[in-house]
Amino acid sequence: MPTKPTPERKSRSGSYVPDDMRGTVRVVVRCSEELAERARKAAKGRTLADVLEAGCKATESGGD
């Protein structure tokens, strides 16, 4: 029986993009519901990744 050909990798476009093709890493943060709500409000149209980046920058510059 001949082997099946390896399916071609799908492009990065479309509704489903496999995690290994995203070029990012998933981070899960466990926090209180109140803190999660504050983070969502702080985002104001940005992604939560943007809020995380801003928080890291503020911490690095001493702006706790």
PDBQT receptor file of N, H, CA, C and O in Angstrom, charges set to zero:
ATOM      1  N   MET A   1       0.854  -1.178   0.000  1.00  0.00    +0.000 N 
ATOM      2  CA  MET A   1       0.000   0.000   0.000  1.00  0.00    +0.000 C 
ATOM      3  C   MET A   1       0.896   1.236   0.000  1.00  0.00    +0.000 C 
ATOM      4  O   MET A   1       1.771   1.354   0.858  1.00  0.00    +0.000 OA
ATOM      5  N   PRO A   2       0.700   2.157  -0.940  1.00  0.00    +0.000 N 
ATOM      6  CA  PRO A   2       1.527   3.368  -0.983  1.00  0.00    +0.000 C 
ATOM      7  C   PRO A   2       1.216   4.284   0.197  1.00  0.00    +0.000 C 
ATOM      8  O   PRO A   2       0.089   4.319   0.692  1.00  0.00    +0.000 OA
ATOM      9  N   THR A   3       2.230   5.022   0.638  1.00  0.00    +0.000 N 
ATOM     10  H   THR A   3       3.145   4.993   0.236  1.00  0.00    +0.000 HD
ATOM     11  CA  THR A   3       2.025   5.953   1.752  1.00  0.00    +0.000 C 
ATOM     12  C   THR A   3       1.266   7.175   1.264  1.00  0.00    +0.000 C 
ATOM     13  O   THR A   3       1.351   7.565   0.100  1.00  0.00    +0.000 OA
ATOM     14  N   LYS A   4       0.533   7.756   2.177  1.00  0.00    +0.000 N 
ATOM     15  H   LYS A   4       0.464   7.439   3.123  1.00  0.00    +0.000 HD
ATOM     16  CA  LYS A   4      -0.232   8.962   1.846  1.00  0.00    +0.000 C 
ATOM     17  C   LYS A   4       0.717  10.149   1.782  1.00  0.00    +0.000 C 
ATOM     18  O   LYS A   4       1.658  10.220   2.573  1.00  0.00    +0.000 OA
ATOM     19  N   PRO A   5       0.498  11.067   0.876  1.00  0.00    +0.000 N 
ATOM     20  CA  PRO A   5       1.362  12.254   0.822  1.00  0.00    +0.000 C 
ATOM     21  C   PRO A   5       1.120  13.125   2.060  1.00  0.00    +0.000 C 
ATOM     22  O   PRO A   5       0.014  13.179   2.598  1.00  0.00    +0.000 OA
ATOM     23  N   THR A   6       2.172  13.794   2.488  1.00  0.00    +0.000 N 
ATOM     24  H   THR A   6       3.070  13.750   2.051  1.00  0.00    +0.000 HD
ATOM     25  CA  THR A   6       2.057  14.703   3.626  1.00  0.00    +0.000 C 
ATOM     26  C   THR A   6       1.218  15.901   3.207  1.00  0.00    +0.000 C 
ATOM     27  O   THR A   6       1.495  16.531   2.186  1.00  0.00    +0.000 OA
ATOM     28  N   PRO A   7       0.190  16.218   3.997  1.00  0.00    +0.000 N 
ATOM     29  CA  PRO A   7      -0.638  17.374   3.611  1.00  0.00    +0.000 C 
ATOM     30  C   PRO A   7       0.181  18.662   3.656  1.00  0.00    +0.000 C 
ATOM     31  O   PRO A   7       1.069  18.817   4.494  1.00  0.00    +0.000 OA
ATOM     32  N   GLU A   8      -0.121  19.558   2.768  1.00  0.00    +0.000 N 
ATOM     33  H   GLU A   8      -0.842  19.432   2.087  1.00  0.00    +0.000 HD
ATOM     34  CA  GLU A   8       0.558  20.841   2.699  1.00  0.00    +0.000 C 
ATOM     35  C   GLU A   8       0.133  21.701   3.882  1.00  0.00    +0.000 C 
ATOM     36  O   GLU A   8      -1.042  21.720   4.248  1.00  0.00    +0.000 OA
ATOM     37  N   ARG A   9       1.097  22.420   4.490  1.00  0.00    +0.000 N 
ATOM     38  H   ARG A   9       2.051  22.405   4.193  1.00  0.00    +0.000 HD
ATOM     39  CA  ARG A   9       0.756  23.305   5.604  1.00  0.00    +0.000 C 
ATOM     40  C   ARG A   9      -0.124  24.437   5.110  1.00  0.00    +0.000 C 
ATOM     41  O   ARG A   9       0.089  24.998   4.035  1.00  0.00    +0.000 OA
ATOM     42  N   LYS A  10      -1.109  24.752   5.917  1.00  0.00    +0.000 N 
ATOM     43  H   LYS A  10      -1.282  24.296   6.790  1.00  0.00    +0.000 HD
ATOM     44  CA  LYS A  10      -2.015  25.829   5.551  1.00  0.00    +0.000 C 
ATOM     45  C   LYS A  10      -1.379  27.172   5.833  1.00  0.00    +0.000 C 
ATOM     46  O   LYS A  10      -0.470  27.282   6.657  1.00  0.00    +0.000 OA
ATOM     47  N   SER A  11      -1.855  28.178   5.156  1.00  0.00    +0.000 N 
ATOM     48  H   SER A  11      -2.593  28.089   4.488  1.00  0.00    +0.000 HD
ATOM     49  CA  SER A  11      -1.315  29.522   5.347  1.00  0.00    +0.000 C 
ATOM     50  C   SER A  11      -1.749  30.087   6.689  1.00  0.00    +0.000 C 
ATOM     51  O   SER A  11      -2.585  29.506   7.381  1.00  0.00    +0.000 OA
ATOM     52  N   ARG A  12      -1.174  31.224   7.045  1.00  0.00    +0.000 N 
ATOM     53  H   ARG A  12      -0.495  31.696   6.482  1.00  0.00    +0.000 HD
ATOM     54  CA  ARG A  12      -1.497  31.878   8.306  1.00  0.00    +0.000 C 
ATOM     55  C   ARG A  12      -2.797  32.655   8.249  1.00  0.00    +0.000 C 
ATOM     56  O   ARG A  12      -3.235  33.178   9.274  1.00  0.00    +0.000 OA
ATOM     57  N   SER A  13      -3.412  32.748   7.123  1.00  0.00    +0.000 N 
ATOM     58  H   SER A  13      -3.057  32.324   6.291  1.00  0.00    +0.000 HD
ATOM     59  CA  SER A  13      -4.647  33.525   7.038  1.00  0.00    +0.000 C 
ATOM     60  C   SER A  13      -5.843  32.637   7.338  1.00  0.00    +0.000 C 
ATOM     61  O   SER A  13      -5.743  31.410   7.335  1.00  0.00    +0.000 OA
ATOM     62  N   GLY A  14      -6.950  33.263   7.591  1.00  0.00    +0.000 N 
ATOM     63  H   GLY A  14      -7.032  34.260   7.593  1.00  0.00    +0.000 HD
ATOM     64  CA  GLY A  14      -8.164  32.522   7.877  1.00  0.00    +0.000 C 
ATOM     65  C   GLY A  14      -8.478  32.556   9.357  1.00  0.00    +0.000 C 
ATOM     66  O   GLY A  14      -7.751  33.165  10.142  1.00  0.00    +0.000 OA
ATOM     67  N   SER A  15      -9.561  31.902   9.734  1.00  0.00    +0.000 N 
ATOM     68  H   SER A  15     -10.151  31.408   9.096  1.00  0.00    +0.000 HD
ATOM     69  CA  SER A  15     -10.009  31.975  11.119  1.00  0.00    +0.000 C 
ATOM     70  C   SER A  15      -9.203  31.068  12.038  1.00  0.00    +0.000 C 
ATOM     71  O   SER A  15      -9.102  31.355  13.231  1.00  0.00    +0.000 OA
ATOM     72  N   TYR A  16      -8.624  29.980  11.523  1.00  0.00    +0.000 N 
ATOM     73  H   TYR A  16      -8.706  29.747  10.554  1.00  0.00    +0.000 HD
ATOM     74  CA  TYR A  16      -7.853  29.081  12.368  1.00  0.00    +0.000 C 
ATOM     75  C   TYR A  16      -6.377  29.159  12.007  1.00  0.00    +0.000 C 
ATOM     76  O   TYR A  16      -5.991  28.876  10.873  1.00  0.00    +0.000 OA
ATOM     77  N   VAL A  17      -5.562  29.539  12.970  1.00  0.00    +0.000 N 
ATOM     78  H   VAL A  17      -5.875  29.769  13.892  1.00  0.00    +0.000 HD
ATOM     79  CA  VAL A  17      -4.117  29.570  12.785  1.00  0.00    +0.000 C 
ATOM     80  C   VAL A  17      -3.525  28.722  13.904  1.00  0.00    +0.000 C 
ATOM     81  O   VAL A  17      -3.704  29.055  15.076  1.00  0.00    +0.000 OA
ATOM     82  N   PRO A  18      -2.827  27.641  13.579  1.00  0.00    +0.000 N 
ATOM     83  CA  PRO A  18      -2.235  26.811  14.629  1.00  0.00    +0.000 C 
ATOM     84  C   PRO A  18      -1.250  27.614  15.477  1.00  0.00    +0.000 C 
ATOM     85  O   PRO A  18      -0.573  28.509  14.970  1.00  0.00    +0.000 OA
ATOM     86  N   ASP A  19      -1.175  27.294  16.756  1.00  0.00    +0.000 N 
ATOM     87  H   ASP A  19      -1.725  26.568  17.168  1.00  0.00    +0.000 HD
ATOM     88  CA  ASP A  19      -0.316  28.030  17.674  1.00  0.00    +0.000 C 
ATOM     89  C   ASP A  19       1.137  28.059  17.223  1.00  0.00    +0.000 C 
ATOM     90  O   ASP A  19       1.818  29.067  17.413  1.00  0.00    +0.000 OA
ATOM     91  N   ASP A  20       1.627  26.974  16.628  1.00  0.00    +0.000 N 
ATOM     92  H   ASP A  20       1.074  26.156  16.473  1.00  0.00    +0.000 HD
ATOM     93  CA  ASP A  20       3.032  26.939  16.225  1.00  0.00    +0.000 C 
ATOM     94  C   ASP A  20       3.335  27.861  15.048  1.00  0.00    +0.000 C 
ATOM     95  O   ASP A  20       4.503  28.107  14.746  1.00  0.00    +0.000 OA
ATOM     96  N   MET A  21       2.307  28.372  14.380  1.00  0.00    +0.000 N 
ATOM     97  H   MET A  21       1.359  28.171  14.625  1.00  0.00    +0.000 HD
ATOM     98  CA  MET A  21       2.524  29.278  13.256  1.00  0.00    +0.000 C 
ATOM     99  C   MET A  21       2.317  30.742  13.637  1.00  0.00    +0.000 C 
ATOM    100  O   MET A  21       2.547  31.629  12.815  1.00  0.00    +0.000 OA
ATOM    101  N   ARG A  22       1.889  31.006  14.861  1.00  0.00    +0.000 N 
ATOM    102  H   ARG A  22       1.702  30.285  15.528  1.00  0.00    +0.000 HD
ATOM    103  CA  ARG A  22       1.573  32.372  15.261  1.00  0.00    +0.000 C 
ATOM    104  C   ARG A  22       2.799  33.226  15.545  1.00  0.00    +0.000 C 
ATOM    105  O   ARG A  22       2.754  34.444  15.371  1.00  0.00    +0.000 OA
ATOM    106  N   GLY A  23       3.886  32.614  15.978  1.00  0.00    +0.000 N 
ATOM    107  H   GLY A  23       3.922  31.624  16.120  1.00  0.00    +0.000 HD
ATOM    108  CA  GLY A  23       5.055  33.406  16.346  1.00  0.00    +0.000 C 
ATOM    109  C   GLY A  23       4.895  34.076  17.694  1.00  0.00    +0.000 C 
ATOM    110  O   GLY A  23       5.604  35.031  18.012  1.00  0.00    +0.000 OA
ATOM    111  N   THR A  24       3.962  33.572  18.486  1.00  0.00    +0.000 N 
ATOM    112  H   THR A  24       3.386  32.797  18.228  1.00  0.00    +0.000 HD
ATOM    113  CA  THR A  24       3.727  34.102  19.824  1.00  0.00    +0.000 C 
ATOM    114  C   THR A  24       3.600  32.938  20.796  1.00  0.00    +0.000 C 
ATOM    115  O   THR A  24       3.543  31.779  20.385  1.00  0.00    +0.000 OA
ATOM    116  N   VAL A  25       3.557  33.250  22.075  1.00  0.00    +0.000 N 
ATOM    117  H   VAL A  25       3.603  34.191  22.409  1.00  0.00    +0.000 HD
ATOM    118  CA  VAL A  25       3.408  32.250  23.120  1.00  0.00    +0.000 C 
ATOM    119  C   VAL A  25       2.174  32.600  23.930  1.00  0.00    +0.000 C 
ATOM    120  O   VAL A  25       1.946  33.769  24.242  1.00  0.00    +0.000 OA
ATOM    121  N   ARG A  26       1.387  31.613  24.269  1.00  0.00    +0.000 N 
ATOM    122  H   ARG A  26       1.572  30.664  24.015  1.00  0.00    +0.000 HD
ATOM    123  CA  ARG A  26       0.191  31.836  25.085  1.00  0.00    +0.000 C 
ATOM    124  C   ARG A  26       0.600  31.923  26.545  1.00  0.00    +0.000 C 
ATOM    125  O   ARG A  26       1.361  31.085  27.029  1.00  0.00    +0.000 OA
ATOM    126  N   VAL A  27       0.102  32.926  27.249  1.00  0.00    +0.000 N 
ATOM    127  H   VAL A  27      -0.516  33.607  26.856  1.00  0.00    +0.000 HD
ATOM    128  CA  VAL A  27       0.364  33.104  28.676  1.00  0.00    +0.000 C 
ATOM    129  C   VAL A  27      -0.974  33.065  29.391  1.00  0.00    +0.000 C 
ATOM    130  O   VAL A  27      -1.912  33.773  29.022  1.00  0.00    +0.000 OA
ATOM    131  N   VAL A  28      -1.052  32.237  30.412  1.00  0.00    +0.000 N 
ATOM    132  H   VAL A  28      -0.290  31.662  30.711  1.00  0.00    +0.000 HD
ATOM    133  CA  VAL A  28      -2.273  32.152  31.206  1.00  0.00    +0.000 C 
ATOM    134  C   VAL A  28      -1.986  32.804  32.549  1.00  0.00    +0.000 C 
ATOM    135  O   VAL A  28      -1.028  32.443  33.233  1.00  0.00    +0.000 OA
ATOM    136  N   VAL A  29      -2.814  33.758  32.919  1.00  0.00    +0.000 N 
ATOM    137  H   VAL A  29      -3.592  34.052  32.363  1.00  0.00    +0.000 HD
ATOM    138  CA  VAL A  29      -2.647  34.471  34.181  1.00  0.00    +0.000 C 
ATOM    139  C   VAL A  29      -3.844  34.159  35.057  1.00  0.00    +0.000 C 
ATOM    140  O   VAL A  29      -4.991  34.380  34.666  1.00  0.00    +0.000 OA
ATOM    141  N   ARG A  30      -3.570  33.650  36.232  1.00  0.00    +0.000 N 
ATOM    142  H   ARG A  30      -2.639  33.471  36.549  1.00  0.00    +0.000 HD
ATOM    143  CA  ARG A  30      -4.653  33.413  37.182  1.00  0.00    +0.000 C 
ATOM    144  C   ARG A  30      -4.695  34.604  38.132  1.00  0.00    +0.000 C 
ATOM    145  O   ARG A  30      -3.714  34.919  38.806  1.00  0.00    +0.000 OA
ATOM    146  N   CYS A  31      -5.844  35.252  38.168  1.00  0.00    +0.000 N 
ATOM    147  H   CYS A  31      -6.641  34.996  37.620  1.00  0.00    +0.000 HD
ATOM    148  CA  CYS A  31      -5.997  36.409  39.042  1.00  0.00    +0.000 C 
ATOM    149  C   CYS A  31      -7.460  36.503  39.458  1.00  0.00    +0.000 C 
ATOM    150  O   CYS A  31      -8.310  35.743  38.995  1.00  0.00    +0.000 OA
ATOM    151  N   SER A  32      -7.723  37.441  40.329  1.00  0.00    +0.000 N 
ATOM    152  H   SER A  32      -7.032  38.059  40.706  1.00  0.00    +0.000 HD
ATOM    153  CA  SER A  32      -9.095  37.625  40.791  1.00  0.00    +0.000 C 
ATOM    154  C   SER A  32      -9.956  38.179  39.652  1.00  0.00    +0.000 C 
ATOM    155  O   SER A  32      -9.441  38.754  38.693  1.00  0.00    +0.000 OA
ATOM    156  N   GLU A  33     -11.237  38.002  39.771  1.00  0.00    +0.000 N 
ATOM    157  H   GLU A  33     -11.656  37.536  40.550  1.00  0.00    +0.000 HD
ATOM    158  CA  GLU A  33     -12.157  38.549  38.764  1.00  0.00    +0.000 C 
ATOM    159  C   GLU A  33     -12.050  40.072  38.729  1.00  0.00    +0.000 C 
ATOM    160  O   GLU A  33     -12.168  40.683  37.667  1.00  0.00    +0.000 OA
ATOM    161  N   GLU A  34     -11.830  40.673  39.873  1.00  0.00    +0.000 N 
ATOM    162  H   GLU A  34     -11.734  40.177  40.736  1.00  0.00    +0.000 HD
ATOM    163  CA  GLU A  34     -11.717  42.131  39.945  1.00  0.00    +0.000 C 
ATOM    164  C   GLU A  34     -10.498  42.626  39.160  1.00  0.00    +0.000 C 
ATOM    165  O   GLU A  34     -10.589  43.604  38.419  1.00  0.00    +0.000 OA
ATOM    166  N   LEU A  35      -9.361  41.949  39.324  1.00  0.00    +0.000 N 
ATOM    167  H   LEU A  35      -9.287  41.154  39.927  1.00  0.00    +0.000 HD
ATOM    168  CA  LEU A  35      -8.160  42.353  38.601  1.00  0.00    +0.000 C 
ATOM    169  C   LEU A  35      -8.327  42.131  37.093  1.00  0.00    +0.000 C 
ATOM    170  O   LEU A  35      -7.880  42.952  36.292  1.00  0.00    +0.000 OA
ATOM    171  N   ALA A  36      -8.960  41.040  36.714  1.00  0.00    +0.000 N 
ATOM    172  H   ALA A  36      -9.323  40.373  37.364  1.00  0.00    +0.000 HD
ATOM    173  CA  ALA A  36      -9.204  40.780  35.291  1.00  0.00    +0.000 C 
ATOM    174  C   ALA A  36     -10.075  41.884  34.698  1.00  0.00    +0.000 C 
ATOM    175  O   ALA A  36      -9.826  42.334  33.580  1.00  0.00    +0.000 OA
ATOM    176  N   GLU A  37     -11.080  42.317  35.426  1.00  0.00    +0.000 N 
ATOM    177  H   GLU A  37     -11.283  41.951  36.334  1.00  0.00    +0.000 HD
ATOM    178  CA  GLU A  37     -11.955  43.389  34.953  1.00  0.00    +0.000 C 
ATOM    179  C   GLU A  37     -11.185  44.706  34.843  1.00  0.00    +0.000 C 
ATOM    180  O   GLU A  37     -11.375  45.451  33.881  1.00  0.00    +0.000 OA
ATOM    181  N   ARG A  38     -10.319  45.001  35.814  1.00  0.00    +0.000 N 
ATOM    182  H   ARG A  38     -10.164  44.396  36.595  1.00  0.00    +0.000 HD
ATOM    183  CA  ARG A  38      -9.500  46.212  35.748  1.00  0.00    +0.000 C 
ATOM    184  C   ARG A  38      -8.590  46.187  34.521  1.00  0.00    +0.000 C 
ATOM    185  O   ARG A  38      -8.414  47.206  33.854  1.00  0.00    +0.000 OA
ATOM    186  N   ALA A  39      -8.010  45.019  34.225  1.00  0.00    +0.000 N 
ATOM    187  H   ALA A  39      -8.152  44.191  34.767  1.00  0.00    +0.000 HD
ATOM    188  CA  ALA A  39      -7.129  44.895  33.060  1.00  0.00    +0.000 C 
ATOM    189  C   ALA A  39      -7.902  45.110  31.770  1.00  0.00    +0.000 C 
ATOM    190  O   ALA A  39      -7.410  45.770  30.855  1.00  0.00    +0.000 OA
ATOM    191  N   ARG A  40      -9.100  44.563  31.689  1.00  0.00    +0.000 N 
ATOM    192  H   ARG A  40      -9.500  44.027  32.432  1.00  0.00    +0.000 HD
ATOM    193  CA  ARG A  40      -9.928  44.755  30.488  1.00  0.00    +0.000 C 
ATOM    194  C   ARG A  40     -10.302  46.226  30.310  1.00  0.00    +0.000 C 
ATOM    195  O   ARG A  40     -10.296  46.741  29.192  1.00  0.00    +0.000 OA
ATOM    196  N   LYS A  41     -10.628  46.900  31.418  1.00  0.00    +0.000 N 
ATOM    197  H   LYS A  41     -10.632  46.481  32.326  1.00  0.00    +0.000 HD
ATOM    198  CA  LYS A  41     -10.962  48.321  31.336  1.00  0.00    +0.000 C 
ATOM    199  C   LYS A  41      -9.743  49.149  30.950  1.00  0.00    +0.000 C 
ATOM    200  O   LYS A  41      -9.856  50.114  30.195  1.00  0.00    +0.000 OA
ATOM    201  N   ALA A  42      -8.585  48.772  31.467  1.00  0.00    +0.000 N 
ATOM    202  H   ALA A  42      -8.494  47.988  32.081  1.00  0.00    +0.000 HD
ATOM    203  CA  ALA A  42      -7.353  49.494  31.157  1.00  0.00    +0.000 C 
ATOM    204  C   ALA A  42      -6.970  49.332  29.688  1.00  0.00    +0.000 C 
ATOM    205  O   ALA A  42      -6.277  50.180  29.127  1.00  0.00    +0.000 OA
ATOM    206  N   ALA A  43      -7.413  48.263  29.080  1.00  0.00    +0.000 N 
ATOM    207  H   ALA A  43      -7.977  47.574  29.536  1.00  0.00    +0.000 HD
ATOM    208  CA  ALA A  43      -7.048  47.993  27.683  1.00  0.00    +0.000 C 
ATOM    209  C   ALA A  43      -7.634  49.043  26.739  1.00  0.00    +0.000 C 
ATOM    210  O   ALA A  43      -6.963  49.438  25.785  1.00  0.00    +0.000 OA
ATOM    211  N   LYS A  44      -8.855  49.504  26.972  1.00  0.00    +0.000 N 
ATOM    212  H   LYS A  44      -9.399  49.183  27.747  1.00  0.00    +0.000 HD
ATOM    213  CA  LYS A  44      -9.497  50.553  26.170  1.00  0.00    +0.000 C 
ATOM    214  C   LYS A  44      -9.265  50.372  24.670  1.00  0.00    +0.000 C 
ATOM    215  O   LYS A  44      -8.728  51.262  24.011  1.00  0.00    +0.000 OA
ATOM    216  N   GLY A  45      -9.661  49.244  24.145  1.00  0.00    +0.000 N 
ATOM    217  H   GLY A  45     -10.097  48.521  24.681  1.00  0.00    +0.000 HD
ATOM    218  CA  GLY A  45      -9.533  48.997  22.709  1.00  0.00    +0.000 C 
ATOM    219  C   GLY A  45      -8.219  48.369  22.299  1.00  0.00    +0.000 C 
ATOM    220  O   GLY A  45      -8.041  48.010  21.135  1.00  0.00    +0.000 OA
ATOM    221  N   ARG A  46      -7.295  48.231  23.237  1.00  0.00    +0.000 N 
ATOM    222  H   ARG A  46      -7.439  48.523  24.183  1.00  0.00    +0.000 HD
ATOM    223  CA  ARG A  46      -6.029  47.554  22.950  1.00  0.00    +0.000 C 
ATOM    224  C   ARG A  46      -6.170  46.095  23.370  1.00  0.00    +0.000 C 
ATOM    225  O   ARG A  46      -7.157  45.720  24.002  1.00  0.00    +0.000 OA
ATOM    226  N   THR A  47      -5.199  45.287  23.023  1.00  0.00    +0.000 N 
ATOM    227  H   THR A  47      -4.397  45.592  22.509  1.00  0.00    +0.000 HD
ATOM    228  CA  THR A  47      -5.222  43.899  23.463  1.00  0.00    +0.000 C 
ATOM    229  C   THR A  47      -4.670  43.813  24.876  1.00  0.00    +0.000 C 
ATOM    230  O   THR A  47      -3.976  44.719  25.337  1.00  0.00    +0.000 OA
ATOM    231  N   LEU A  48      -4.981  42.718  25.559  1.00  0.00    +0.000 N 
ATOM    232  H   LEU A  48      -5.545  41.982  25.183  1.00  0.00    +0.000 HD
ATOM    233  CA  LEU A  48      -4.417  42.523  26.882  1.00  0.00    +0.000 C 
ATOM    234  C   LEU A  48      -2.904  42.345  26.802  1.00  0.00    +0.000 C 
ATOM    235  O   LEU A  48      -2.198  42.634  27.769  1.00  0.00    +0.000 OA
ATOM    236  N   ALA A  49      -2.397  41.872  25.663  1.00  0.00    +0.000 N 
ATOM    237  H   ALA A  49      -2.971  41.636  24.878  1.00  0.00    +0.000 HD
ATOM    238  CA  ALA A  49      -0.948  41.784  25.465  1.00  0.00    +0.000 C 
ATOM    239  C   ALA A  49      -0.328  43.183  25.496  1.00  0.00    +0.000 C 
ATOM    240  O   ALA A  49       0.770  43.360  26.022  1.00  0.00    +0.000 OA
ATOM    241  N   ASP A  50      -1.024  44.178  24.936  1.00  0.00    +0.000 N 
ATOM    242  H   ASP A  50      -1.916  44.035  24.509  1.00  0.00    +0.000 HD
ATOM    243  CA  ASP A  50      -0.549  45.559  24.988  1.00  0.00    +0.000 C 
ATOM    244  C   ASP A  50      -0.487  46.055  26.435  1.00  0.00    +0.000 C 
ATOM    245  O   ASP A  50       0.449  46.756  26.821  1.00  0.00    +0.000 OA
ATOM    246  N   VAL A  51      -1.483  45.687  27.221  1.00  0.00    +0.000 N 
ATOM    247  H   VAL A  51      -2.243  45.118  26.908  1.00  0.00    +0.000 HD
ATOM    248  CA  VAL A  51      -1.512  46.092  28.632  1.00  0.00    +0.000 C 
ATOM    249  C   VAL A  51      -0.362  45.427  29.376  1.00  0.00    +0.000 C 
ATOM    250  O   VAL A  51       0.283  46.060  30.213  1.00  0.00    +0.000 OA
ATOM    251  N   LEU A  52      -0.101  44.172  29.083  1.00  0.00    +0.000 N 
ATOM    252  H   LEU A  52      -0.624  43.658  28.403  1.00  0.00    +0.000 HD
ATOM    253  CA  LEU A  52       1.012  43.451  29.710  1.00  0.00    +0.000 C 
ATOM    254  C   LEU A  52       2.339  44.102  29.352  1.00  0.00    +0.000 C 
ATOM    255  O   LEU A  52       3.204  44.273  30.212  1.00  0.00    +0.000 OA
ATOM    256  N   GLU A  53       2.501  44.465  28.084  1.00  0.00    +0.000 N 
ATOM    257  H   GLU A  53       1.799  44.326  27.386  1.00  0.00    +0.000 HD
ATOM    258  CA  GLU A  53       3.723  45.137  27.632  1.00  0.00    +0.000 C 
ATOM    259  C   GLU A  53       3.907  46.472  28.356  1.00  0.00    +0.000 C 
ATOM    260  O   GLU A  53       5.006  46.781  28.816  1.00  0.00    +0.000 OA
ATOM    261  N   ALA A  54       2.848  47.253  28.459  1.00  0.00    +0.000 N 
ATOM    262  H   ALA A  54       1.955  47.002  28.085  1.00  0.00    +0.000 HD
ATOM    263  CA  ALA A  54       2.924  48.546  29.143  1.00  0.00    +0.000 C 
ATOM    264  C   ALA A  54       3.266  48.356  30.615  1.00  0.00    +0.000 C 
ATOM    265  O   ALA A  54       4.043  49.127  31.178  1.00  0.00    +0.000 OA
ATOM    266  N   GLY A  55       2.689  47.335  31.240  1.00  0.00    +0.000 N 
ATOM    267  H   GLY A  55       2.058  46.708  30.783  1.00  0.00    +0.000 HD
ATOM    268  CA  GLY A  55       2.992  47.064  32.648  1.00  0.00    +0.000 C 
ATOM    269  C   GLY A  55       4.446  46.675  32.845  1.00  0.00    +0.000 C 
ATOM    270  O   GLY A  55       5.078  47.099  33.813  1.00  0.00    +0.000 OA
ATOM    271  N   CYS A  56       4.983  45.871  31.936  1.00  0.00    +0.000 N 
ATOM    272  H   CYS A  56       4.471  45.526  31.150  1.00  0.00    +0.000 HD
ATOM    273  CA  CYS A  56       6.404  45.491  32.016  1.00  0.00    +0.000 C 
ATOM    274  C   CYS A  56       7.300  46.708  31.863  1.00  0.00    +0.000 C 
ATOM    275  O   CYS A  56       8.270  46.865  32.604  1.00  0.00    +0.000 OA
ATOM    276  N   LYS A  57       6.980  47.562  30.911  1.00  0.00    +0.000 N 
ATOM    277  H   LYS A  57       6.192  47.434  30.310  1.00  0.00    +0.000 HD
ATOM    278  CA  LYS A  57       7.784  48.776  30.705  1.00  0.00    +0.000 C 
ATOM    279  C   LYS A  57       7.737  49.675  31.937  1.00  0.00    +0.000 C 
ATOM    280  O   LYS A  57       8.758  50.226  32.349  1.00  0.00    +0.000 OA
ATOM    281  N   ALA A  58       6.556  49.822  32.519  1.00  0.00    +0.000 N 
ATOM    282  H   ALA A  58       5.726  49.375  32.184  1.00  0.00    +0.000 HD
ATOM    283  CA  ALA A  58       6.412  50.677  33.694  1.00  0.00    +0.000 C 
ATOM    284  C   ALA A  58       7.207  50.101  34.869  1.00  0.00    +0.000 C 
ATOM    285  O   ALA A  58       7.820  50.851  35.629  1.00  0.00    +0.000 OA
ATOM    286  N   THR A  59       7.201  48.798  35.017  1.00  0.00    +0.000 N 
ATOM    287  H   THR A  59       6.704  48.189  34.399  1.00  0.00    +0.000 HD
ATOM    288  CA  THR A  59       7.936  48.157  36.105  1.00  0.00    +0.000 C 
ATOM    289  C   THR A  59       9.438  48.308  35.909  1.00  0.00    +0.000 C 
ATOM    290  O   THR A  59      10.175  48.561  36.863  1.00  0.00    +0.000 OA
ATOM    291  N   GLU A  60       9.890  48.151  34.654  1.00  0.00    +0.000 N 
ATOM    292  H   GLU A  60       9.291  47.946  33.880  1.00  0.00    +0.000 HD
ATOM    293  CA  GLU A  60      11.321  48.260  34.354  1.00  0.00    +0.000 C 
ATOM    294  C   GLU A  60      11.839  49.688  34.578  1.00  0.00    +0.000 C 
ATOM    295  O   GLU A  60      12.996  49.887  34.951  1.00  0.00    +0.000 OA
ATOM    296  N   SER A  61      10.978  50.665  34.350  1.00  0.00    +0.000 N 
ATOM    297  H   SER A  61      10.038  50.503  34.047  1.00  0.00    +0.000 HD
ATOM    298  CA  SER A  61      11.414  52.059  34.519  1.00  0.00    +0.000 C 
ATOM    299  C   SER A  61      11.198  52.551  35.941  1.00  0.00    +0.000 C 
ATOM    300  O   SER A  61      11.458  53.716  36.241  1.00  0.00    +0.000 OA
ATOM    301  N   GLY A  62      10.727  51.680  36.813  1.00  0.00    +0.000 N 
ATOM    302  H   GLY A  62      10.516  50.733  36.569  1.00  0.00    +0.000 HD
ATOM    303  CA  GLY A  62      10.558  52.054  38.219  1.00  0.00    +0.000 C 
ATOM    304  C   GLY A  62       9.228  52.711  38.516  1.00  0.00    +0.000 C 
ATOM    305  O   GLY A  62       9.061  53.293  39.588  1.00  0.00    +0.000 OA
ATOM    306  N   GLY A  63       8.277  52.635  37.602  1.00  0.00    +0.000 N 
ATOM    307  H   GLY A  63       8.413  52.162  36.731  1.00  0.00    +0.000 HD
ATOM    308  CA  GLY A  63       6.979  53.264  37.812  1.00  0.00    +0.000 C 
ATOM    309  C   GLY A  63       5.947  52.328  38.370  1.00  0.00    +0.000 C 
ATOM    310  O   GLY A  63       4.811  52.311  37.895  1.00  0.00    +0.000 OA
ATOM    311  N   ASP A  64       6.315  51.531  39.387  1.00  0.00    +0.000 N 
ATOM    312  H   ASP A  64       7.238  51.545  39.773  1.00  0.00    +0.000 HD
ATOM    313  CA  ASP A  64       5.373  50.572  39.978  1.00  0.00    +0.000 C 
ATOM    314  C   ASP A  64       4.095  51.250  40.252  1.00  0.00    +0.000 C 
ATOM    315  O   ASP A  64       3.160  50.625  40.751  1.00  0.00    +0.000 OA
TER     316      ASP A  64
